[in-house]
Amino acid sequence: MVGGKGTRLLPLTDNRPKPILPVLDRPCLSYLIDSLAKGGIKKVILACGYRSEKMAVAIGDGSREGIEIEYSYEDRPMGTAGAIKLLENRLDDVFVAVNGDVFADIDLRKEIEEHERSGASLTISLTKVKDPNEFGVAVTDDTGRITEFQEKPPKGTEISDLANAGVYIIDKKILKYVPEGVMYDFSKELTIDLIAKGYRVQGHILNGLWMDVGRPRDLIGANLAAAKRLGYREKGEVIGETEIKGTFYLGLGGIVKDSEISDSVVSAGAAVKDSYVSDSLIMARCDITGATVTGSIIGERCMIKRGAMVIDSVIADDSVVNANEIIKGKRGAQ
C-alpha cells in the first residue's frame, strides 16, 4: 500500500512519492521488498496512487530481488483496506499486506508462522514506540490475541505503547467486510470491526528494524539507523583535513574534503568541502562548500554556497542557498 502523498515531507514529495525517498541511496521501499522476498513472497502488487509513474521507475519489476512486482493504480484514494479490496480477485486465500511508507528490514517468516499457529483471521505486527498517540495501538492477552485496538489516540489517553507497524497477514475471507467502491481504512475501521465481531486478531511483536519515515527527522533517523545496522561507511572519497564522528555513510562517487561530519549521510555524487555537517541527510549530487548544515535534509542537486547556514530545514531539489544566507526551520525551495 503505497498511495499516500507524504505531505509532512514536503517539498521532497512535491515530485516523488514518499516510499521512494532515499535510505542510503536506495528507495526506502526497496528494503521492505527485500524483507518480503526473504520471507518467501514470490509476487508483490504495489497499490499506487500519488506520483505512481515515479514509483514504477524507481522500484522496477522485481528482477533484482528475484520476485515479480506488479502495479495497481487508484483513480482516487480508497484507504488502505479499500485499496486491497480493489485487488481481491488477484489475491491468494492468505496473503501479506504492508504499509509501504515505512523503513523496514524485518523477519516476515516469524509473523507468518504465528498467524498459522494461532489460527487468526488477521495478524498485525506490533512494535513498542515512544509516542503511541501517533499510531494505532493495541492491547493483547497472554496468548497474543488483540483484545483492544485504538487508532491514533489523543495524547495521554493511549491504552498501550504497542503500535501497529503496518505488516498484516490476512485471511482473504475477511475482505467481505470491506465495502465496495468507498474509502475504507484497515486500522481505523476493519481491525476494530473484526475484534467486535469476535474474529481472532493476533498481535505479533516485530523482529527487525522498523521506523516510521513520516517526518523529516524520521527520514534522517532511518538513514542513520540503516548505516549503523548495515555497517555502511565510505563508498566515496574522504580526503584532506576531514574529521568524521558518529554514524556516517558516504555514497558512491561522493567526496568529503577538509570538513567535519557528525552523524550524517552524504549520498552518491555529493561533494562536501570545507564545511560542517551534523545530523543531516545530504541527497545525491549536492555541492556544499564552506557552509554549515545541521539537522536538515538537502534535496538532490542543491548548491549551498560559502558562509551559508542551513539549520533544522528541508531544502527542495535543485535549490541554491546563496553565500552567507541563513535558513532556519524552513521547508521549501530557495
N, C-alpha and C positions, 0 to 999 in steps of 0.2 A: 504494500500500500504506500504509494509514493506520490500522491497527488497534491500535497499541500503547497502553499505559496511561500512559507518561511518568512513572514513579514517582519519578525523580530530580528532577522539577519539582513534586512535592507541596509545599504544598497547592493550588497553582494548578490542577493537573489533577484535583483532587477532583471538580470539577463541569464539566470541559470536556476534550476530547481535546487532546493536545499540539499537533497540526498547526494548531489554530485559535488558539493563543496569539498575542498581538498583536505585529506588527512595524510600527511607525508607524501604528497604528490600523487595520491590516488583518490578517486571518488570515495567519499565516506561510505556510500552504499556497497562498494566492492568488498569491504571487509565482512559485511553481513552475508553477502552472496557466497563468499569463501566458506563461512560457517555453515551455510545451507548445504553446500557441496560436500563438505567434510561430514555432515550429518546424514549423508546418504540420499539427499534430494537430487533427483535427476532432471527435473523440469521446473522452471520458475516463470511465473507470469507476473509482470510488473503492471500494476493498475495505476496508470499515469494520468495526470491532469495538467498542471501548470508547466509550461515550457517542455512538453514531452519530447519534442524533437531533439533537444539538447541531451535528454536522458538517454535516448537510443544511441546517440553518437558516443557518449562517454562510457556507457556500460557494455554495449556490443551484444553479441549473440550467445555468449556463454562459452565459446570455444576455449577461451583461456582457462576457465575453471573446469572444463570437461563436462558441462551440463548444457541444457537447452534453455535459452531465455526468449520468452515471447512478450509482446507488449499489448496491453489493453488500454484504450483511450476513452476517458469520460468526456461527454459533451458538456456536462455540468457537474458540479461537486455532488457526490452521493453519500458522503460519510464513509467511515471505514467498513461498516457492515454492508452498506448499500453498494459499495464498490465490489465487494466479494459476491453479493447476490447477482450482479451482472454476469459473473463468471461461472455461475452454478453448474451449468451443463458441461464445463471443461474441467471440473474438479473431481478428484478421487473421493471415495467414501470417507476416508480420513485424510486430512491434508493439514499443511502448516501455513499459517498466515502471520506476517510480521509487519510492524510499522517500520517503514524504510527510512525514517528521518532521524535515526539514532546511529551512534557509532557502537558497533557490537562485534566482539570476537569471542564467540561462545561455543559451548559444547551442547549441540542440539540433540544429540542421541540420548542424553540422560533425560531430557524433558519428554521425548517420545516414549522412552521406557516407562516413565512414571505415568504417563497417560494410559498406556496399555495395562500397567499393573493395577491402577486404581479403578479402572472401568469408567472413567469420567466421560462425559459428553463434550466437555471443553476443559482444556488445561491452559493455564495462564502463567507465564513466567513472572516471578516476583523478585524484587531486589530492594534492599534497605537504602533509604535516601535521607538526607538531612532536612529537606524541605518538602514534606509529604503533601502540603497544600497545592503543589504544582502538578500533582499526578492523581490518577486513580489509585486508591489504596484498599487493601484487603485485610480481613481478619480470617485466620484459618484455625481449624481444630487440630487435635493432636495427630490426626491422620493426613493432614494437609488439605482437607476439604475447605473451600472458601465458604464461610458462613455469612459474611457481610462484605459488601463492596460499596465504596464511597468515591464518587468521581470529583476530583479537584475540590476538596472541602475548604471552606473558609479557614484562614489561619487560626489555630487554637481549638478547632473542632475536629481535628483528624482522629480517626478511630485506630490508626495504625501508622507505622513508618515503612510498611511493606508496599512498595509501589509496583504498579503494573508496568512491566518492562516491554510490553507490546510484542511478545512472541507467543503465538497461540497454536495449540494442537486441537483440531476441530473435527468432530463428527459431522459430516455433511447434513445429517438429518435435522440438525438444529436450525439450518437456514430457512426452514419453513416458517419460523417466527420473524423473519426479516421481511417487511412489506415490499412489494414490487414498486419500483419507479419513484421512490421517495428517499430523501436523505435520512440515513439511519446509522447510528453510531454503535460500535462494538462495546465500548466501555460504558458509556452513559446510558445505553438502553438495553442492548441484547444481554449482556452479562447479568445485569440486575434482574431482568425478566426471567432468565433461566433459573437463577437462585430462588426467586419467588415461586416458580413452578415446581421446584423440588428436584431439578436436574442436578447431577453431581458436577460441580465446577471445582477443579483441582488447582491448587497453587503449587508451583514448582520453583524452588529457590534457585535462582540463576547461577550457573557456574561459568565464570569467564569475565571478560571486561565488557561493561555496558555503560554508556554515557549518553545522556540527552545532549543534543547539539542545537538546541533551540535559540540560544543567545550567543552573542559574540564571545563572551567569556567561556562558554561551554565549548565552542569550536576551538579556541586556543587550548583549552584543557584537554580535549580529545587528541589533538596533535601531540601535546607533551606526554600524555599517557601512552600513546602508541609508540612514541620514540623511546620511552623508558621501558615499556614491556617488550618491544621487539628488538631493542638493542641497537637501533639505528643511530649513526652518529655523522660521519662525514662521507658523502659521495662526491663532494666538490673539493675545492682547494682553500685551505686556511693558510694564510701567508703573513709575513711581516710581524709587527708587534701586536699580535692578537691574543686576547685572554678570553677563554671560554669557562663559564661557570654553570653548574647545574646541568639540567637536561638540555640536549642540543641535537638538532638534526640539520644537515646541510645537503640539499638536493643535488642531483647530477648537473654538473656544469655551473654550480653556484660558486661564488667567490666571497670570502670574508678576508679583508685585509686591514691591518692596523686598527682593529676595532675591539670593543668589549661586548661580549654577547652573554646574556644570562637567561636561562630557561626560555629558550625561543626556538622557533623553526624558521629556517631560511630555505625557501623552496627552490626548485630547479631553475637554473639560469639567472637567479637573482644575484646582485652584487651589492655588498655592504662594505663600504670603505670609510675609514677614519670616522667611525660612528659608534654610538652606544645604543644597544637594542636589548630590551628586557621584557619578559613575559608577553611576547608578541608572536604573531604569525605573519611572516613576510611571504606573500604569494609569488607565483612564478614571474620571472623576468622583470623584477623591480630593480631600480637603481637608487641606492641610498648613499649619499656622500656627505660626510661631515655633519650628520644630523643625529637627533635623539628620538628614539621611538620606544615608548613604554606602554604596556597594557593595551596594545592596539592590533588591529588587523589591517594590513596594507594590501589592497586588491592587486590584481595582476597588472603588470606593465606600468606601474606607477613610478614617478620620479620624485624623490624627496631631496631637496637641494640643501646646500651648506647652511648651517646655522638654524635650520628649521627644527621645530619640536612638535611631535605628534604624541598626545597623551590620552589614553582611555578613549580612543576613537576608532571608527571603521571608515576607511578611505576607499571609495569606489574605484573599480578598474580604470586604468588609463588616466588617472588624475596626476596633476603636478602640484606639489606643495613648494611654494617659492622660497627663496633664500630668506632666512630669519623669520619666517612665518611661524606662528604658534597656534596649534589646533588642539583643543582640549574638549573632551566629552562630546564630540560631534560624529554624525554619520552622514556620509554623502560625498559627492564629487567636489573637488576643489578646483 
